[in-house]
Amino acid sequence: MSTATTIPLDAAGPRPTFFEGSGVDELMSMVLELAAELWVVRERVYRLEAAAGSKGLDLTTLVETLELTSAQTAQLADLRERFTRGLFRSLNRPTGDNAPESLSMGDL
């Protein structure tokens, strides 16, 4: 006799529900995700500029005049793709009555 093993679908729990309308919650999740990402980037840029300034480097000019190599451009494209997938992942998650609590190993 075998015992079914289940795997939680989302370690963070169910997606938050803000409104009754179907598409609004997904949009709200995307906005919150963007806001969180933007704040992390703003804080990091602030810290980088402050650190560089304390060492006498004009980081703003360096960044604005930097010409990327083709490898760096490709890496940025990959990072942008991963960012976009992460942003839209909330649209692919089942909601409400359609959201199972866990999956059986056979469902994978």
N, CA, C and O of each residue as an XYZ file, in Angstrom:
432
protein
N       0.839     -1.162      0.000
C       0.000      0.000      0.000
C       0.897      1.242      0.000
O       1.813      1.342      0.816
N       0.639      2.186     -0.907
C       1.468      3.388     -0.982
C       0.742      4.564     -0.345
O      -0.485      4.661     -0.387
N       1.517      5.436      0.234
C       0.975      6.641      0.842
C       1.237      7.810     -0.099
O       2.366      8.005     -0.549
N       0.213      8.577     -0.393
C       0.374      9.720     -1.296
C       1.117     10.841     -0.585
O       0.798     11.206      0.547
N       2.107     11.371     -1.271
C       2.851     12.511     -0.754
C       2.305     13.764     -1.398
O       2.116     13.804     -2.614
N       2.046     14.796     -0.597
C       1.557     16.053     -1.157
C       2.607     17.137     -1.001
O       3.406     17.130     -0.064
N       2.585     18.057     -1.932
C       3.508     19.173     -1.938
C       2.676     20.447     -1.931
O       1.806     20.615     -2.785
N       2.929     21.358     -0.975
C       2.183     22.627     -0.984
C       2.446     23.387     -2.277
O       3.578     23.415     -2.761
N       1.411     24.002     -2.839
C       1.572     24.742     -4.083
C       2.327     26.042     -3.877
O       3.078     26.464     -4.756
N       2.143     26.675     -2.747
C       2.771     27.964     -2.524
C       3.173     28.075     -1.070
O       2.319     28.134     -0.185
N       4.462     28.103     -0.823
C       4.952     28.160      0.547
C       4.525     29.447      1.239
O       4.446     29.493      2.467
N       4.251     30.486      0.469
C       3.846     31.761      1.044
C       2.357     31.783      1.369
O       1.875     32.761      1.939
N       1.627     30.746      1.029
C       0.190     30.707      1.282
C      -0.601     31.184      0.080
O      -0.032     31.483     -0.970
N      -1.923     31.254      0.239
C      -2.757     31.660     -0.885
C      -2.514     33.124     -1.263
O      -2.100     33.938     -0.437
N      -2.780     33.429     -2.516
C      -2.622     34.803     -2.977
C      -3.613     35.691     -2.243
O      -4.758     35.284     -2.046
N      -3.216     36.891     -1.831
C      -4.132     37.769     -1.118
C      -5.312     38.189     -1.983
O      -5.187     38.332     -3.199
N      -6.436     38.381     -1.351
C      -7.642     38.834     -2.040
C      -7.950     40.243     -1.568
O      -8.116     40.471     -0.370
N      -8.028     41.188     -2.488
C      -8.295     42.578     -2.150
C      -9.702     43.011     -2.559
O     -10.339     43.794     -1.855
N     -10.186     42.504     -3.692
C     -11.466     42.930     -4.242
C     -12.261     41.727     -4.716
O     -11.714     40.641     -4.903
N     -13.573     41.932     -4.910
C     -14.426     40.847     -5.403
C     -14.169     40.548     -6.877
O     -14.184     39.386     -7.282
N     -13.935     41.573     -7.673
C     -13.740     41.397     -9.113
C     -12.557     40.512     -9.428
O     -11.530     40.582     -8.754
N     -12.686     39.693    -10.428
C     -11.698     38.671    -10.763
C     -10.340     39.235    -11.175
O      -9.327     38.771    -10.651
N     -10.263     40.192    -12.067
C      -8.972     40.659    -12.567
C      -8.290     41.683    -11.683
O      -7.090     41.917    -11.824
N      -9.029     42.299    -10.775
C      -8.471     43.379     -9.975
C      -7.415     42.868     -8.991
O      -6.398     43.530     -8.783
N      -7.641     41.713     -8.393
C      -6.665     41.158     -7.450
C      -5.340     40.851     -8.133
O      -4.275     41.106     -7.570
N      -5.401     40.307     -9.339
C      -4.174     40.015    -10.067
C      -3.420     41.301    -10.372
O      -2.197     41.355    -10.244
N      -4.150     42.339    -10.776
C      -3.527     43.629    -11.063
C      -2.921     44.232     -9.795
O      -1.816     44.774     -9.823
N      -3.648     44.132     -8.689
C      -3.139     44.662     -7.420
C      -1.866     43.922     -7.000
O      -0.920     44.546     -6.521
N      -1.836     42.601     -7.173
C      -0.638     41.826     -6.847
C       0.546     42.274     -7.697
O       1.667     42.382     -7.199
N       0.296     42.533     -8.980
C       1.365     42.985     -9.868
C       1.885     44.357     -9.437
O       3.094     44.591     -9.435
N       0.974     45.263     -9.072
C       1.379     46.600     -8.644
C       2.218     46.512     -7.372
O       3.243     47.184     -7.256
N       1.788     45.686     -6.421
C       2.552     45.535     -5.184
C       3.918     44.923     -5.441
O       4.906     45.323     -4.825
N       3.978     43.960     -6.342
C       5.264     43.354     -6.710
C       6.192     44.395     -7.329
O       7.378     44.451     -7.001
N       5.652     45.216     -8.223
C       6.450     46.270     -8.836
C       6.926     47.293     -7.810
O       8.073     47.738     -7.851
N       6.042     47.659     -6.895
C       6.412     48.625     -5.867
C       7.547     48.086     -4.996
O       8.479     48.819     -4.666
N       7.473     46.819     -4.627
C       8.521     46.207     -3.806
C       9.843     46.177     -4.570
O      10.891     46.514     -4.020
N       9.790     45.775     -5.830
C      10.999     45.732     -6.659
C      11.593     47.126     -6.831
O      12.808     47.306     -6.741
N      10.735     48.107     -7.077
C      11.206     49.464     -7.282
C      11.884     49.998     -6.027
O      12.924     50.650     -6.117
N      11.308     49.728     -4.861
C      11.924     50.231     -3.646
C      13.307     49.609     -3.425
O      14.242     50.307     -3.035
N      13.438     48.328     -3.668
C      14.738     47.669     -3.512
C      15.764     48.330     -4.429
O      16.891     48.597     -4.012
N      15.381     48.589     -5.653
C      16.302     49.199     -6.616
C      16.658     50.627     -6.185
O      17.824     51.018     -6.237
N      15.663     51.398     -5.762
C      15.936     52.778     -5.335
C      16.896     52.820     -4.147
O      17.823     53.629     -4.113
N      16.664     51.945     -3.183
C      17.548     51.925     -2.014
C      18.961     51.521     -2.417
O      19.940     52.090     -1.934
N      19.060     50.547     -3.293
C      20.387     50.082     -3.720
C      21.129     51.176     -4.493
O      22.323     51.383     -4.276
N      20.442     51.868     -5.381
C      21.068     52.958     -6.141
C      21.513     54.061     -5.187
O      22.607     54.604     -5.337
N      20.693     54.390     -4.229
C      21.049     55.412     -3.245
C      22.340     55.017     -2.509
O      23.258     55.824     -2.363
N      22.388     53.759     -2.050
C      23.570     53.282     -1.329
C      24.811     53.271     -2.223
O      25.898     53.644     -1.782
N      24.651     52.849     -3.463
C      25.783     52.843     -4.397
C      26.315     54.256     -4.640
O      27.523     54.487     -4.609
N      25.402     55.195     -4.880
C      25.827     56.565     -5.126
C      26.502     57.163     -3.890
O      27.505     57.866     -4.008
N      25.954     56.884     -2.712
C      26.549     57.398     -1.483
C      27.934     56.795     -1.250
O      28.867     57.509     -0.883
N      28.070     55.493     -1.460
C      29.366     54.829     -1.273
C      30.395     55.358     -2.264
O      31.536     55.634     -1.893
N      29.994     55.499     -3.514
C      30.916     56.005     -4.529
C      31.288     57.456     -4.238
O      32.450     57.840     -4.368
N      30.312     58.254     -3.848
C      30.581     59.653     -3.529
C      31.549     59.797     -2.371
O      32.373     60.711     -2.365
N      31.462     58.904     -1.386
C      32.379     58.977     -0.243
C      33.819     58.643     -0.647
O      34.762     58.953      0.080
N      33.975     58.012     -1.804
C      35.309     57.685     -2.326
C      35.726     58.642     -3.446
O      36.751     58.440     -4.098
N      34.921     59.684     -3.661
C      35.263     60.676     -4.674
C      34.892     60.305     -6.096
O      35.381     60.933     -7.035
N      34.042     59.305     -6.285
C      33.640     58.888     -7.634
C      32.303     59.537     -8.008
O      31.358     59.526     -7.220
N      32.238     60.098     -9.206
C      30.983     60.649     -9.730
C      30.243     59.524    -10.437
O      30.308     59.390    -11.659
N      29.545     58.727     -9.659
C      28.883     57.531    -10.183
C      27.807     57.870    -11.210
O      27.621     57.132    -12.178
N      27.104     58.969    -11.009
C      26.044     59.350    -11.951
C      26.605     59.503    -13.353
O      26.040     58.966    -14.305
N      27.701     60.221    -13.495
C      28.313     60.409    -14.809
C      28.836     59.090    -15.368
O      28.672     58.804    -16.554
N      29.464     58.290    -14.514
C      29.979     56.996    -14.964
C      28.865     56.102    -15.509
O      29.028     55.469    -16.552
N      27.746     56.052    -14.810
C      26.628     55.207    -15.229
C      26.005     55.730    -16.519
O      25.696     54.955    -17.424
N      25.822     57.041    -16.600
C      25.169     57.618    -17.785
C      26.019     57.530    -19.046
O      25.477     57.562    -20.151
N      27.330     57.419    -18.907
C      28.205     57.362    -20.087
C      28.707     55.949    -20.396
O      29.420     55.750    -21.379
N      28.348     54.985    -19.579
C      28.809     53.607    -19.785
C      28.207     53.017    -21.055
O      26.998     53.099    -21.277
N      29.063     52.420    -21.889
C      28.600     51.701    -23.074
C      28.714     50.211    -22.790
O      29.802     49.701    -22.521
N      27.585     49.521    -22.851
C      27.540     48.097    -22.528
C      28.120     47.250    -23.656
O      28.003     47.589    -24.833
N      28.745     46.145    -23.271
C      29.217     45.167    -24.252
C      28.020     44.333    -24.701
O      26.949     44.403    -24.099
N      28.202     43.555    -25.744
C      27.097     42.699    -26.211
C      26.752     41.651    -25.155
O      25.587     41.280    -25.016
N      27.745     41.170    -24.411
C      27.483     40.196    -23.346
C      26.655     40.834    -22.226
O      25.736     40.210    -21.696
N      26.980     42.066    -21.875
C      26.213     42.760    -20.845
C      24.784     43.042    -21.313
O      23.839     42.929    -20.533
N      24.630     43.405    -22.576
C      23.301     43.643    -23.139
C      22.472     42.360    -23.107
O      21.283     42.396    -22.788
N      23.093     41.229    -23.436
C      22.400     39.935    -23.391
C      22.022     39.582    -21.948
O      20.927     39.081    -21.697
N      22.922     39.843    -21.013
C      22.624     39.554    -19.611
C      21.454     40.407    -19.115
O      20.588     39.911    -18.394
N      21.426     41.677    -19.494
C      20.300     42.539    -19.123
C      18.990     42.033    -19.720
O      17.950     42.079    -19.063
N      19.034     41.557    -20.949
C      17.830     41.010    -21.590
C      17.322     39.794    -20.815
O      16.117     39.636    -20.624
N      18.244     38.935    -20.369
C      17.869     37.768    -19.573
C      17.259     38.198    -18.237
O      16.241     37.651    -17.814
N      17.869     39.157    -17.588
C      17.339     39.660    -16.313
C      15.951     40.281    -16.494
O      15.066     40.096    -15.659
N      15.773     41.019    -17.593
C      14.466     41.627    -17.890
C      13.401     40.553    -18.104
O      12.271     40.691    -17.634
N      13.763     39.483    -18.812
C      12.823     38.380    -19.058
C      12.412     37.718    -17.749
O      11.229     37.458    -17.532
N      13.377     37.443    -16.874
C      13.065     36.829    -15.577
C      12.202     37.757    -14.721
O      11.280     37.304    -14.043
N      12.500     39.037    -14.754
C      11.708     40.012    -14.012
C      10.264     40.011    -14.509
O       9.327     40.014    -13.710
N      10.090     40.007    -15.827
C       8.746     40.024    -16.416
C       7.975     38.759    -16.060
O       6.791     38.829    -15.727
N       8.639     37.596    -16.126
C       7.973     36.344    -15.729
C       7.532     36.407    -14.272
O       6.424     35.984    -13.941
N       8.384     36.929    -13.405
C       8.031     37.051    -11.994
C       6.857     37.990    -11.780
O       6.001     37.740    -10.932
N       6.818     39.058    -12.542
C       5.737     40.025    -12.429
C       4.398     39.413    -12.822
O       3.384     39.666    -12.171
N       4.391     38.619    -13.871
C       3.143     38.054    -14.364
C       2.794     36.699    -13.749
O       1.773     36.113    -14.107
N       3.622     36.186    -12.826
C       3.333     34.875    -12.253
C       2.005     34.851    -11.507
O       1.352     33.809    -11.445
N       1.597     35.991    -10.937
C       0.330     36.007    -10.206
C      -0.859     35.745    -11.128
O      -1.909     35.296    -10.667
N      -0.709     36.018    -12.410
C      -1.804     35.751    -13.351
C      -1.962     34.265    -13.629
O      -3.024     33.826    -14.071
N      -0.921     33.490    -13.376
C      -0.962     32.061    -13.655
C      -1.354     31.226    -12.450
O      -1.447     30.003    -12.551
N      -1.587     31.869    -11.306
C      -1.938     31.138    -10.097
C      -3.442     31.016     -9.988
O      -4.150     32.011    -10.143
N      -3.958     29.804     -9.721
C      -5.402     29.641     -9.566
C      -5.907     30.373     -8.323
O      -5.184     30.519     -7.337
N      -7.139     30.824     -8.385
C      -7.715     31.575     -7.275
C      -9.024     30.948     -6.814
O      -9.608     30.112     -7.503
N      -9.468     31.362     -5.650
C     -10.777     30.972     -5.134
C     -10.975     29.483     -5.068
O     -10.105     28.746     -4.602
N     -12.138     29.035     -5.542
C     -12.494     27.614     -5.503
C     -11.605     26.773     -6.417
O     -11.541     25.554     -6.257
N     -10.925     27.398     -7.361
C     -10.060     26.671     -8.297
C      -8.660     26.440     -7.759
O      -7.851     25.786     -8.417
N      -8.355     26.962     -6.577
C      -7.000     26.871     -6.032
C      -6.893     25.697     -5.066
O      -7.377     25.782     -3.938
N      -6.257     24.591     -5.498
C      -6.076     23.466     -4.585
C      -5.076     23.815     -3.491
O      -4.184     24.638     -3.700
N      -5.223     23.194     -2.332
C      -4.315     23.444     -1.208
C      -2.960     22.777     -1.435
O      -1.933     23.288     -0.989
N      -2.956     21.638     -2.127
C      -1.706     20.933     -2.388
C      -1.882     20.038     -3.600
O      -2.994     19.835     -4.087
N      -0.767     19.507     -4.079
C      -0.781     18.569     -5.196
C      -0.236     17.237     -4.744
O       0.644     17.171     -3.886
N      -0.761     16.180     -5.322
C      -0.218     14.849     -5.108
C       0.994     14.689     -6.021
O       1.070     15.340     -7.063
N       1.932     13.843     -5.649
C       3.099     13.613     -6.494
C       2.688     13.166     -7.901
O       3.399     13.437     -8.869
N       1.560     12.493     -8.015
C       1.089     12.050     -9.309
C       0.607     13.177    -10.192
O       0.517     13.018    -11.410
N       0.288     14.343     -9.581
C      -0.175     15.499    -10.355
C       0.963     16.262    -10.997
O       0.724     17.106    -11.860
N       2.227     15.982    -10.588
C       3.361     16.750    -11.107
C       3.781     16.291    -12.461
O       4.723     16.838    -13.034
